[in-house]
């Protein structure tokens, strides 16, 4: 019998960091981890911190943990059988690894479409291929809103387009991009797509099967897990008959050994243990396990073997339901200030955006606004958020940039009220 979905208070109790005095509303920079993740990392480091593949008991357990984590990631994004998830130090690092592999197949005149709405990690990696003969085409934003239009993408596609790289959600605007529509246009032109899902993944379930993604990236440390990056690589994108890709790992590692061929030095073993612990959080949020239960290493491993896309979908649906009133409260309270300019969609709908909200004030410096929040014990930030080209296109100075407030499912409307009560005097 499935457990009852936990209350918001029970969910917050899973995150020890939320008991600290500072209210954390800077989650787009990195989320907090539940105790399941920390417990799994601790157990691995204290018991199985050995090299893989050596055959003795601790090595067998470590090997199983690393493989278990990869298979779990494949399943929860609906990618099992379609491709494999490659793990690494960060999504930025992995993008450069993949760009290097694609670079070996570049022919002069091949075109790569990049998007000025994106995080620089999903721009710079592809710009590096210009020196190999690639031609860069730009999918440009509307400078007034920062939004993307499919017709603008259509105009820059051609029979020479090899790859289209774009964000699923802007980490500054919070806008949800029509990934399915953009992917369809790219595929019709004969191109592959690389979707940066880093800013979507903390808020919504990833479904690489439904979106027909060739490559899909996210950062596990922004999705309640350890500090790692991940990229799903579709088999038929890796094994393209004209441009087959090969990872950069040692020559004696076979090209077919994916993901290992792309994981230079191997994935973090303790990080993989933490990813396995994440499965238990998904079960709790999906209402399939009680929040209060104490779990040991064997239980966490069992959860990681059990959890799949269906559980992940239910868990993220619960997260969206918890996030929606927080998002609405923040947008409504900002809208009450006529001198505040929202940088991103004004819509409160969870179909249009996630709870990553940026704004400017007509006369107040972003640094001053962030300092006022900090003085009230609330963590937010200002800057260009590594979307330097986006703010420049919108006529916003990258320094000091915008003020960004970013909430996730464990934040509350009361925390938003605390923030806005502190900011109201200087925003009025």
N, C-alpha and C positions, 0 to 999 in steps of 0.2 A: 504494500500500500504506500503510495507516494506520500511524503511528508507535506504538511501545509506550508505554503510559501511564507518565508520569514517576514517579520515586521521590519520597518526601517531601523528601529532601534537594535534589533537582533543583527541586522546586516552590519550596522556600524560597529557592533561589538566584535566583529571578525577582524577589524583593522586596528591593531594596537596604537598606531600613530595618531588616530583620531582623538585619543584621550589627551593629547598635548594641548597646551594653551592656545597655540596658533590655529586659527581657522584656515584650512587649506583650500584655496580657490584658484590654484595655479596648476591644475591637474593635466592640462595639455602639455606641460613640460615633463610630466612623469607622475604616475599615479602611485597610491599607496598599495602595499601588499597585505593580503590576509595572512593570518597566522599559519594557515595550511602551507603556504609557499615558504615562509620562513622556517617552519618545522621540517619541511622536506629538504631544504638546503642544509640545515644544521645536521640532520641525520646523515646525509650523504658525506659531508665533510668529516664527521666524527667516526664514520664506520666504513665508508667505501671510497675513500679518496685515493684511488690507485689507477694505474693505467688500464686501458681497455684490452680485451682480447687475449689475456694471459692464461685463462683457464682455471685459476684458483678461485675460491668462493667469492671473495670481495671483488675480484676483477669481473667475474660473471655478473654479479649484481650491478656493478657500474656500467657494464656493457648493455645490460637490459634496460637500465635507466635512460641511457642516451637514446637507444632505439625506441623505447616507450614514448619518450617526449616527442620525437619526430613523428611517430605514427599518430599520436594524439593531435598534434598540430595539423597533420594531413586531414584527419577526420573532422575536427571542429570547424574547419573552413570549407567543408564539403568538397575536398580535393582528393580524397582517397581513390586511387586507381587512375586519376587524371594526370597526376604529377607528384612532385615531392616538395616539401618545405625544406629550404636550406636555412640553417641557423648560423648566426655570427655575432660579432661584437656589437654591431649596430646596423640599422637599415642603411645608413649612409655608406658604411664600409661595404656592405653586400651589394649595393647599387654599383659601386666602383668595380667590384669583382665581376659582376655580370656585364658591365660596360666593357671591361677588358676582354671578356670572352666574345662579345659581339664585335668588338673592334678588330679581332682577328679575321672576321669575315667581311669587313667593310670594303666595298669597291668604290672608287672615285665617282662621285655623283649620287651615291645613295643618300636619301634624305631622312632626317630624323626630326620629328615634330616635338618640340618642348613647349611648355606652358608657363607664361609669366605669372600665373596665379600660384605656382607651386613653391614648395619648400626648396631651398637651394640644393639640397641633396639630390633631388630628382630633376635638376637642371645641369649642375656642374659635371656630373658623371657623364652625361651625354654630350655636353659641349667639348669634352676632352677628345671626342672622336673626330672633331674637325681636322685635327692634324693628320688624320689617317685618310682624309679625302671625303668625309661625310659633309653633306650640306645641311645646315640647321635651318629649319623653318619654325616660325613662332605662332602658336595658338594664343592670340592676344585677348586680354580681358577688356571689358567695357571700363574705361578709365573713371567713369562717374560712380560705378557701383562695385567694380572689381569682379563682376560676374562673368561667366563663360557662356557662350552661345554655340550651339552645334553648327549653325550656318558658318560661323567664323572658322571652325575647324574644317568644315567641308572645303572651304576656299583654299586651304593650304595643303590639302592632300593631293597626291599625284601617283602615277604608276611607279615612281621612283621611291615612294615612301617605304622605309623599312620598319620604322618603329614610331609609335606615338606614346609619349610619356606625359601623364597628367595626374593631378591629385583627385582623389575621390571626395575629399573634404578639404577645404582650405583651413590650415591651422591658424589663420588669422581671422578670416571672415566667418568661419563656421558653416559656410554654405555647402550643401550636399550637391555634388555635380552629377549630371546624368551619365553615369559610368556605362550603363548598358547602351545608351544611344551613341556615345562617343566610340565605344568598342565596335559597335555595328558598322559605323562609318569607316573606321580604320580597317576592319576586316574586309569590307567591300572594296577598299583600295588595295588590298593584298598585303597590308601591314600587320605587324604584331603590336600589342599594347602592353605598356608597363604602367600599372596603376599604383600610385602611392596612397595606401590606405591607412597611414599612420594616424591621421586625425579622425578617421571614422571608427577605427577598430575599438577604441575604448567605449563606444556608445552603441554600436550595432553589430549584429552577427555578420561575419564575412561569408559570402557564398560565391566562391570562384566558379562554381559550376553554372549557376544562373547567370552570372555576369560574363561568362566566356572569357575570363581573364587569361592572358598568356603568362603574365608575370604579375604578382601582387605582393606588395611589401607592407609590413607593419613593424612596430617596435613593441616587444613584449613588456618592456618596463613601463609603457604607457597603458598597458592592458592588465594591470594588477599582478604582474609577474616580475622576474629578474631582469637585470639590465642586459638585454640581448636584442638583436634584430632578426627578422625573419622575411624570407621571400619565397612565395610559392612559384614554382617553375613547372609549367605544363610540359608533359612529355613531348607532345608534337611540336612545341616551340623549340625545345632543346634538340629534337631530332629532325628539324626541318631538312628536307631533301636537298635544298639548294644551299642553305646556310646552317649546317649543323654546328652546335655550340659545344665547346669543351671547357670544363673548369680548369683553374690554374694550379690545382694541387699536384703533388709530385708525379713525375712521369710514370712511375710504376703503378700508380693508382689508375685503374681502367676508366676510360671515359664514361662507361655505363654505370659507374659506382656513384650515382646521385642519391643523396646530397653530398656525400663525402668529397667528391671531386671538386666541389665548390667551397668546401669548408677548410680553408688554410689553417693548419694546426689543429683542426678538429673543433667542434663546438664545446663551449664551456660545460664540463660535466656537472658541476654544482648548479649551473643555470638550468640544465636539462632536468635536474631533480626538482628545481623550483617550478618549472613548467608542469611537471607531473602533479605537483601540489595544487596547481591552479584548477585542475579538473574537479577537485572537491568543492571549490567555490562555485563553479558552474552548476553542480548538482544542488547545492544549497539554494542558489538563486532561482533555479528551475523548480524548486519545491520537491526535489527528489531525495533530499537528505536533510536531517535536522541541523540547524545552525549550532545548537548547543553541544552536540556530541563531540567527545574527545576522540581523536583519531590517531592511530599509530602509523608507522611507515608502511606496513602491509596494507592497511586500509587505503592510504593515499595511492599506493600503486594500483590497487584494485579499481579505484575511481578512475585513474588514468587509463586503465585498460577498458573501462566500461563506457566512458563518456564519448559521445559522437556529436554529429551536427544537430540532431534533434534536440538534445539537451542544451547545447550551446544556443540554439535559436530561442528556446524557452527562457534561458537565463538572460539573454540580451533583450528579449521582449520585456522581462521584468525590470531590467535596468532602464529601458526607455520610459516605462511607466513611472518609475521613481524620479527620473530626470526631468520629465515634462513640466511638472508644476514649479520646479526650481528655475528652469529656463524661462517660463512665462513670468514668474515673479521678477526676475532680474530685468528682462526686457521691458516689462511694464513700469518698473521703478525708474529705469533710465529714461523711458519715454516721457516721464513727468517733468523732465528738465529740458526746457526749450533750447538751451544753449549746448546741449549734448548732441553730437553727431554720431549715430551708430555707423560703424564701418562693417557692413555686412547686411544680410537679409533682416528686414524688420519683422517678418513673419515669425510668430511663436510656434508654428506647427513643427512637429518632429519630422514631418516629411520633407521640410525645406531646409532644416538646419539642425545642428547639434548645439549643446550648451557651451560652446566656445564663443564668447561675445567680446568684441573689440569696440572701442569708442574713443572719441576725441571731444574736447571742450573748446568752445570758442575763444576763451581767454586763459584757461588754466593749463599749465604745462603738465604733460603726462607724469613727469617725475614727481610733481607736487601731489598729484592725485594718489599715486602709488604710495608715497610717503605717508599720507593721511591714513590710508588703509593699514599700513604697517604699524603706525602708532596705535591703532585700535586693535592690534593683534590679529591681523588678517593678511594672509599671503596672496598677493596678486602680482602682476609685473607689467612693465612697459617695454617697448622696443619694436623691432621689425619682425621678430619671431622667425628669423631665417627666411622670411618671405620678402627679402630686400627688393627684388624686382617688382613685386606686387605693389608695395607701398610707393615706390618710385613712380610706377605707372599711374597711380592714383593721386599723385601730387602731394604725398605725405612725406615729410622728412624722416628718413630711416632712424635718425637719432634726434629726438627721443622716441620717435615712432608713435604707436598707439598704446592705450591702456587695454590690457586683456584680462578678462575674468573667465575662468574655465571650470565648470562644474561637471561632476559625474554622478553616478547613482547613489553614492554614499553621502553626498552633500544634501543640505536641507534648505527649505524656504526660509527658515529662521536664520540660517547663516547668511543668506542673501540680505535679509533685513538688517542684520548686524552690520554688514558691509555698507549698505546704502544709508543707514542711519549715520555712519561715520563720514560718508562722502557727501551727503545732502548739503551740508553747510557750504562746501566749496564749489559744488556744482550748481547751486541755486543762482 
